[in-house]
Amino acid sequence: MIYGLEDVDTHVRRTADVVIVGSGAGGGPVARELSGAGYSVVVLEEGAYFTREDFNLDPVDSLVKMYRDAGQTMTLGVPSILLPLGKTVGGTTTINSGTALRILKPILRKWQVVHGLRDLTEEELNLIYAHLEEYLYVKRADPEVAGKVAQTFLRGAEKLGLSSGWLPRNAKDCEGYGSCVFGCPNDSKQSVNVTFIPDAVANGADVYTCCRVERIKVEDGRAVGVIGSFVDPLTGKRKKNRVDIDARVVVLAAGAVCTPYLLLRQGICNSSGQVGKNLEIHPAVQTVALFDEIMGPPKGIPQSSYVDEFKDEGIVLEGGTVPPEIHALALPFAGKKHFKLMSEYPRMGIFGGMVSDTDSWGRVADLPRAGGRPTMLYMLRGKDVEKAKFAVQIMTEIWFAAGARKVITPIAGHYEIRGVKDLKRLEKSRVEARDFYAMTAYHPLGTCRMGDDPEWSVVRPTGESWDVENLYVCDGSVLPSSPGVNPQLTIMALALRTAGFIDDKLSGSETSALKSDNRRESEA
């Protein structure tokens, strides 16, 4: 069952085989697998639960309800980067664009050689990927539904001879509402809130929403449960009711920001000193093109097409369309100029460039902040600045090849590119991190990385903490580095793999009475 605040009128004290903190790309698959194997599973989610009836296509309403900090989570550094994070059942999968890609082979090889994950083979991952792709209805975006913006951008890429195509997405019968990042109004997107979590509940798992975990219970070096509070999902204020779960296994799946933050605040699992470090976020830049013809946004798919010509250099272009409320934020102007340009919204298209960060520095820190929120420090630097600049340049060339009248870029001193002369000036200019306007990122990773060396990693190749037995981490934080592409499919694959290791551990010990009768109790 899925419990909301209205269903909880007293303290919740439970015993379970497994308690999972977080219900996103990591927590959902683990919940389904272990509940399906007969274990009693409790999932605790800080956000609320929403269904298609709640997805009203209102960006502001959705940001307030389903995003952490109402969509205003920022990194501190140069430049400050907007890092939207989901806070709802399904996690960020509920409000992402549905892109479902496999890890790049060179990156997997790096994990095997550098991080010692030799047992994580391409053959095993491909089997898990294939299962996920079938379960989630992964298929290429339909060009007829994708929208004119995406079609036009790909036409420009083809004219330049660049490798490009339609992105695979976990979407079934997508109708192109252009609102994936605010919740799919017809459940076409097979996010965790409509797949893994309902299946886990059908298997007997219980999900408590609006519940913030504050401490992991540790006894004799073993995780034995969690303690937390119910909170108002809009204000974050604690309610009087508490939650106290005893469990044989604790799974942290709160994401690459909140998982390390919880560990740092409690001071556990950090003998390596790596908790919170190695933060990678896929910095992203955008370009906006103005055409003479009507482009028809936001009808289409927000992220439906790609250009991967430069993927080996850590640059992938992805995009489609966004609603006007979001589009307006990408324009580096104010006042009358901004108003005039937005009046041309029907004739504009937007596209993004994603950088696999290798030279930048980032970490999640346990620094005092209002509301007890995590602090993310991040400095864009080195080759990553050059990658971001090049992504802007190549997108601009593609837009012009597609017939754009002018292109708006996020680089100070080069906000408007009207032709070859302006583009050449940008190419010759020295661009620094502080010159980027409205930089965003979407895939925090690496802050509790997996590896075979306890001095340089936080969890074992199985996902279990080196320091605390029966404590597993299962989210984007365990990825040793960026997978080179959108990571949700890889996070899910590693989650299913980790669920297998947890099953092995639980089944190898004394048979649990909880598993035999799948008992659920809630008492004051």
C-alpha positions in Angstrom: 0.0 0.0 0.0 1.1 3.6 -0.6 0.5 5.7 2.5 0.1 9.5 2.4 0.1 12.0 5.3 -3.6 11.6 5.7 -3.2 7.9 6.3 -0.8 8.3 9.2 -2.3 9.5 12.5 0.3 8.0 14.9 3.9 7.0 15.1 4.8 4.2 12.7 6.9 1.3 14.1 7.6 -1.5 11.7 9.7 -4.6 11.3 10.8 -5.6 7.8 13.3 -7.6 5.9 14.3 -4.6 3.9 13.8 -0.9 4.3 14.5 1.3 1.3 15.2 5.1 1.5 14.0 6.6 -1.8 11.7 5.5 -4.5 13.5 6.5 -7.7 15.6 4.8 -10.3 17.5 2.9 -7.6 15.0 2.3 -4.9 12.1 1.3 -7.2 13.8 -1.6 -8.9 15.1 -3.0 -5.6 11.7 -2.8 -4.1 10.1 -4.7 -6.9 12.8 -7.4 -7.0 12.9 -8.1 -3.3 9.2 -7.9 -2.7 8.7 -10.2 -5.7 11.2 -12.7 -4.0 8.9 -12.8 -1.0 10.7 -10.4 1.4 8.8 -7.8 3.4 9.8 -4.4 2.0 9.1 -0.9 3.3 9.9 2.1 1.1 10.3 5.6 2.6 9.9 8.6 0.3 10.3 12.2 1.3 8.1 13.5 -1.5 4.4 13.0 -2.0 2.6 10.6 -4.4 1.1 11.9 -7.6 -0.8 10.2 -10.4 -1.7 11.2 -13.9 -4.8 13.1 -12.6 -2.4 15.4 -10.7 -0.2 16.2 -13.8 -2.1 19.3 -14.9 0.5 20.7 -17.4 1.1 23.6 -15.1 4.9 24.1 -14.8 4.9 26.2 -11.7 2.5 23.9 -9.8 4.6 20.9 -10.8 7.9 22.5 -9.8 6.5 23.4 -6.3 5.0 19.9 -5.7 7.4 17.5 -7.3 10.9 19.1 -7.3 13.3 19.6 -4.4 13.5 23.3 -3.5 10.7 23.9 -6.0 13.2 23.3 -8.8 15.7 25.8 -7.5 18.4 23.5 -6.2 21.7 25.1 -7.1 25.4 24.3 -7.0 27.7 26.8 -5.3 30.7 27.7 -7.4 31.6 29.2 -10.7 29.2 29.3 -12.5 26.3 28.6 -10.2 24.4 25.7 -11.9 20.7 24.8 -11.6 20.4 21.2 -10.6 16.7 20.1 -10.7 16.0 17.1 -8.5 12.8 15.1 -8.2 11.1 14.8 -4.8 8.1 12.5 -5.3 7.3 8.8 -5.7 9.4 7.7 -8.6 12.1 10.3 -7.9 13.6 12.2 -10.8 12.3 9.5 -13.2 8.8 11.0 -12.7 9.9 14.4 -14.0 12.7 13.6 -16.5 12.4 13.3 -20.3 12.5 9.5 -20.4 15.8 9.1 -22.2 17.0 5.5 -21.8 20.5 4.8 -23.0 23.1 2.1 -22.3 26.5 3.0 -20.9 29.2 3.8 -23.4 31.6 0.8 -23.8 34.8 2.8 -23.1 33.3 4.0 -19.9 32.4 0.5 -18.7 35.9 -0.6 -19.6 37.3 2.3 -17.5 35.2 1.1 -14.5 36.5 -2.4 -14.9 40.2 -1.3 -15.1 40.4 1.8 -13.0 37.8 1.0 -10.4 38.2 -2.8 -10.2 34.7 -3.7 -11.3 35.9 -6.6 -13.4 32.9 -8.7 -12.5 30.6 -6.1 -14.0 30.8 -7.4 -17.5 29.3 -6.1 -20.7 27.5 -9.4 -21.2 25.8 -9.2 -17.8 24.8 -5.6 -18.2 23.4 -6.2 -21.7 21.2 -8.9 -20.3 19.9 -6.6 -17.6 19.5 -3.7 -20.1 17.5 -5.9 -22.4 15.2 -6.9 -19.6 14.7 -3.2 -18.6 14.1 -2.1 -22.2 11.4 -4.7 -22.6 9.8 -4.0 -19.2 9.9 -0.2 -19.8 8.8 -0.3 -23.4 12.0 1.5 -24.5 11.9 2.5 -28.2 13.1 5.3 -30.4 11.1 8.5 -30.3 8.5 8.7 -33.1 9.5 11.5 -35.5 5.9 12.3 -36.1 5.3 13.0 -32.4 8.7 14.5 -31.6 7.8 17.9 -32.9 9.0 20.3 -35.6 11.9 21.7 -33.5 13.6 18.3 -33.2 12.9 17.5 -36.8 14.5 20.8 -37.9 17.5 20.4 -35.7 18.2 16.9 -37.0 17.8 18.2 -40.6 20.6 20.7 -39.9 22.8 18.1 -38.4 22.3 15.9 -41.4 23.3 18.7 -43.8 26.6 19.0 -41.9 27.1 15.2 -42.0 27.0 14.7 -38.3 26.0 11.5 -36.6 22.5 12.0 -35.2 19.1 10.3 -34.7 16.1 9.7 -32.4 16.6 9.0 -28.7 15.4 5.7 -27.2 12.9 6.5 -24.4 10.9 4.6 -21.8 7.6 5.7 -23.4 4.6 3.7 -24.5 2.4 5.4 -27.1 3.7 8.9 -26.4 1.4 11.6 -27.6 3.9 14.4 -27.5 2.3 16.7 -24.9 5.7 18.3 -24.3 5.3 18.0 -20.5 7.5 15.0 -19.5 9.4 17.1 -17.0 6.1 17.9 -15.2 4.8 14.4 -15.1 3.3 12.5 -18.0 -0.5 13.2 -18.1 -1.4 9.9 -19.8 1.2 7.6 -18.2 3.0 7.0 -21.5 6.3 7.5 -19.8 7.2 4.4 -17.9 8.8 6.1 -15.0 9.2 4.3 -11.7 6.0 5.7 -10.2 3.9 3.8 -12.8 6.1 0.7 -13.1 8.4 -0.6 -10.4 6.6 1.0 -7.4 3.1 -0.3 -8.4 4.6 -3.7 -9.0 6.3 -3.7 -5.6 3.1 -2.7 -3.9 1.3 -5.5 -5.8 3.9 -7.9 -4.4 3.1 -6.7 -0.8 5.6 -3.8 -0.3 4.5 -0.7 1.6 5.4 2.8 0.7 5.3 5.7 3.1 5.4 9.1 1.5 6.2 12.5 3.0 8.7 10.7 5.2 12.3 12.0 5.7 14.8 9.6 7.1 17.1 11.2 9.6 19.3 8.4 10.9 20.4 4.9 10.1 20.3 2.6 13.1 23.7 0.9 13.4 24.5 -1.8 16.0 27.8 -3.7 16.3 28.8 -2.5 12.8 25.6 -3.5 11.2 22.7 -1.5 9.8 19.5 -2.6 11.6 17.0 0.0 10.5 16.2 3.7 10.1 14.5 6.5 12.0 12.8 9.5 10.5 9.9 11.9 10.6 6.9 12.7 8.5 7.1 16.1 6.9 4.9 18.5 5.1 5.9 18.0 1.4 5.5 21.7 0.5 7.2 23.4 3.6 9.4 20.6 4.7 8.3 21.1 8.3 8.3 18.1 10.6 5.1 16.6 11.8 4.6 15.1 15.2 4.5 11.6 13.9 7.8 9.6 13.7 8.8 6.5 11.8 11.0 3.8 13.2 11.8 0.7 11.0 13.8 -2.3 12.2 15.2 -4.2 9.2 17.7 -6.8 8.3 19.0 -4.8 5.4 18.9 -1.0 4.8 19.1 0.3 1.2 20.0 4.0 0.7 18.5 5.1 -2.7 18.0 8.8 -2.0 20.2 10.0 -4.9 23.7 11.3 -5.3 23.0 14.4 -3.3 20.8 13.2 -0.4 22.5 9.8 0.2 26.0 11.2 0.9 24.5 14.0 2.9 22.7 11.6 5.2 25.9 9.6 5.7 28.0 12.7 6.3 25.6 14.1 8.9 25.7 10.8 10.8 29.4 10.4 10.2 29.3 6.8 9.0 30.6 4.8 6.0 33.4 7.3 5.4 36.6 5.6 6.3 37.8 6.2 2.7 37.0 9.9 3.0 35.2 9.7 -0.3 31.6 10.2 0.8 30.3 13.3 -0.9 33.4 13.7 -3.1 33.8 13.0 -6.9 30.5 14.8 -7.7 29.8 14.8 -11.5 26.7 16.4 -12.8 26.7 16.5 -16.6 26.8 20.4 -17.0 24.5 21.5 -19.8 24.3 24.5 -22.1 21.5 25.6 -24.4 21.0 27.5 -27.6 17.8 29.1 -28.8 17.2 29.6 -32.5 14.8 32.1 -34.1 13.2 31.1 -37.5 10.9 32.9 -39.9 8.5 30.0 -39.9 6.3 28.7 -37.1 8.0 25.9 -35.1 5.1 25.0 -33.0 6.5 24.6 -29.5 5.8 23.2 -27.0 4.0 20.4 -28.9 6.4 17.5 -29.2 8.8 15.6 -26.9 11.1 17.7 -24.6 14.0 15.3 -25.4 13.6 13.3 -28.5 16.7 13.7 -30.7 20.4 13.7 -30.4 23.7 14.4 -32.1 26.5 12.1 -30.9 29.2 12.9 -33.3 31.4 14.1 -30.5 30.5 11.6 -27.8 34.1 10.3 -27.6 35.1 13.8 -26.6 32.4 13.9 -23.9 29.8 16.0 -25.7 26.3 14.9 -26.6 23.6 17.2 -27.9 20.0 16.4 -26.9 16.7 18.3 -27.1 13.3 18.9 -28.5 11.0 21.5 -27.0 10.0 23.1 -23.7 7.0 25.2 -22.6 7.3 29.0 -22.6 7.7 29.3 -18.8 10.9 27.3 -19.1 12.0 28.7 -22.4 11.9 32.2 -21.0 14.6 31.3 -18.4 17.0 30.4 -21.2 17.1 33.9 -22.6 19.9 36.1 -21.3 17.9 39.3 -21.5 15.6 41.4 -19.4 12.9 44.0 -19.8 11.6 45.0 -23.2 14.1 43.0 -25.1 13.2 39.8 -23.3 9.5 40.6 -23.8 9.9 41.2 -27.5 11.9 38.0 -28.0 9.4 35.9 -26.0 6.6 37.2 -28.3 8.4 35.3 -31.0 8.2 32.0 -29.0 6.1 30.2 -31.7 9.0 30.7 -34.1 11.8 29.5 -31.8 13.5 26.2 -31.0 15.7 25.2 -28.2 18.4 22.5 -28.0 20.9 21.4 -25.3 24.5 20.2 -25.1 25.5 17.9 -22.3 29.1 17.6 -21.1 30.7 14.6 -19.4 32.7 16.4 -16.8 36.2 15.2 -16.3 38.3 18.2 -15.2 35.7 19.9 -13.0 35.6 19.6 -9.2 32.5 18.9 -7.2 31.3 17.6 -3.8 28.3 17.3 -1.5 29.3 18.9 1.8 27.8 18.8 5.2 27.6 22.6 5.6 25.0 24.4 7.6 22.2 25.6 5.3 18.6 26.8 5.9 16.2 23.9 6.4 19.0 21.3 6.8 19.4 21.1 3.1 22.5 19.6 1.3 25.1 21.9 0.0 26.6 21.1 -3.5 30.0 22.7 -4.3 31.0 22.6 -8.0 33.6 24.4 -10.1 33.5 24.1 -13.9 37.0 24.1 -15.1 39.7 22.9 -17.5 38.6 21.0 -20.6 35.0 21.0 -19.5 34.8 24.8 -20.1 36.1 24.2 -23.6 33.6 21.3 -24.1 30.7 23.6 -23.1 31.9 26.3 -25.5 32.3 23.9 -28.4 28.8 22.5 -27.7 27.4 26.0 -28.1 29.4 26.5 -31.3 28.3 23.3 -33.0 24.7 23.8 -32.0 24.8 27.2 -33.5 26.2 25.8 -36.8 23.5 23.2 -36.9 20.8 25.8 -36.3 22.1 27.9 -39.2 22.3 24.9 -41.4 18.6 24.3 -40.6 17.7 27.8 -41.6 17.7 29.8 -38.4 17.7 33.6 -38.7 19.7 34.1 -35.5 20.8 32.0 -32.5 20.8 33.0 -28.8 23.7 31.6 -26.8 24.4 31.5 -23.0 27.9 32.9 -23.4 28.5 36.5 -22.2 29.6 38.8 -25.1 28.1 36.4 -27.6 24.5 36.3 -26.6 23.3 36.9 -30.2 24.9 35.1 -33.2 23.5 36.5 -36.5 25.8 34.8 -38.9 29.3 33.5 -39.8 31.1 36.6 -38.7 29.6 36.4 -35.2 30.3 32.7 -35.0 33.9 33.1 -36.0 34.3 35.7 -33.3 33.0 33.2 -30.7 35.3 30.5 -31.9 38.3 32.8 -31.5 37.2 34.1 -28.1 38.6 32.9 -24.8 35.6 31.7 -22.7 35.8 31.2 -18.9 33.4 29.4 -16.6 31.9 32.6 -15.3 30.8 33.6 -18.8 28.1 31.0 -19.0 24.5 32.1 -18.3 21.8 29.8 -17.0 23.9 26.7 -17.0 21.9 23.6 -15.8 22.7 20.0 -14.9 20.5 16.9 -14.5 22.6 13.9 -13.5 24.4 14.1 -10.1 26.6 11.0 -9.8 29.7 9.5 -8.1 29.4 10.7 -4.5 29.4 7.2 -2.9 31.3 5.5 -5.7 31.6 1.7 -6.1 35.0 0.0 -6.3 37.2 -2.8 -5.2 39.5 -0.7 -3.0 38.1 0.4 0.4 40.6 3.3 0.4 39.1 4.9 -2.7 35.5 3.8 -2.8 32.5 3.9 -0.5 30.7 0.7 -1.4 31.8 -2.7 -2.6 31.1 -4.0 -6.2 27.9 -5.5 -4.6 26.7 -2.1 -3.5 27.2 -2.9 0.2 29.1 -0.4 2.3 32.7 -1.2 3.2 32.2 0.1 6.7 28.7 -0.9 7.8 27.4 -4.4 7.1 23.9 -4.8 5.6 23.9 -1.2 4.5 23.6 -0.9 0.7 23.7 2.1 -1.5 21.7 1.9 -4.7 21.4 5.1 -6.7 23.4 7.4 -9.0 26.0 8.0 -6.2 27.6 4.6 -6.7 28.4 5.2 -10.4 32.3 5.6 -10.4 32.0 8.2 -13.1 29.6 9.6 -15.7 28.4 6.8 -18.1 28.7 9.2 -20.9 25.0 9.3 -21.5 21.8 9.9 -19.5 22.2 7.5 -16.6 18.8 6.4 -15.5 18.9 3.0 -17.3 22.4 2.2 -15.9 21.2 3.2 -12.4 18.3 0.8 -12.8 20.5 -1.9 -14.1 22.9 -1.7 -11.2 19.9 -1.6 -8.8 18.6 -4.9 -10.2 22.1 -6.3 -9.9 22.4 -5.2 -6.3 19.0 -6.6 -5.5 20.4 -10.0 -6.5 23.3 -9.6 -4.0 20.9 -8.6 -1.2 18.7 -11.6 -2.0 21.8 -13.9 -1.8 22.7 -12.4 1.6 19.2 -12.6 3.1 18.5 -16.1 1.7 21.9 -17.3 2.9 21.0 -16.5 6.5 18.4 -17.9 8.8 15.0 -17.9 7.1 13.0 -14.9 8.2 9.6 -15.3 9.7 8.8 -12.0 8.0 9.5 -13.5 4.6 7.5 -16.6 5.3 4.3 -14.7 6.2 5.1 -11.3 4.7 3.6 -9.8 7.8 2.9 -6.0 8.0 2.3 -4.3 11.2 1.9 -0.7 12.1 1.5 0.3 15.8 1.9 3.3 18.0 
